[in-house]
Amino acid sequence: MGFQTKIQLIKRANSEQWYINLPSAIAQAMEFDRGEVVEWIIENKRKLVLKRIKELSTEKKKLQTEP
C-alpha cells in the first residue's frame, strides 16, 4: 500500500526550503522516534530511499516478532 503526499516549497529572500511530510500511519508503522535521524539516498530520479541510521532497539524488535 502506498501513501501520496505533496512536496512543499517555502521561498525566502535568500534561500528556499523543500519539505516532504511523512504521513502519521507510515511513521507509526515504522515506529519512528521523535528526533530520530534518517538518511535520504537517491537511487535514481524516480526513487528516493529513506534509510534509518540506527537499528531498532532490542525491545522494539522483540515486540514486532511476538504473536
N, C-alpha and C positions, 0 to 999 in steps of 0.2 A: 504494500500500500504506500502511496506517495502523498505528500502534502505540498501544495503550492503556496508560494509566498512571493511578495513583490520586493524588488530591490529598491531601496530608498536612497536619494542623494540630497545632501544638505550642502549648499554652496555658501561659502563665506567670502569675505573680501579677498583674502589671500590664500584660501585653501578650499578643498572640498572633502567631504566625508561620505563614504558609501556604507550602507547598513543592510544586513540581511537578518531578519528576526527569525528565531527558532521557535516554531510552534510548541506550546506547552506540552501537548501529547508526546512529541518527539523527545523533549528534554526529560520528561518523566520516564518514558520507556528506556531511555539511555542512562537514567539515574545520575544525571549531571549534578554536581555540587555548585553552589553559588561561588563565583570567583575562580572556578576551575579553569586551568589554562589548556587550550586546544591549539592545534596547528592546522592551517589550511595548506593543502597540497594540490597543485594544478597538474592534473593528468593530461588534459588537452583542453581545447577551447570549449568543449561541451561538458566536461566533467571536472568538478571541484570537490575534493575529498576533505572532510573534516576529521582529523585524527586526534584521539585522546592522547595526551602526553604521558600521564601516569597510568599505571594499571589500576583496575578496580581493587578496592580493599578486599581482604580475605572474607570479611563478614558479608559484603555485598555479593561476592561470588557464591558463597555458601547459600544465601537466601535465594539466589536465582536458580540454583540446581535442586533445591528441596522441593518435594511434591506438594 
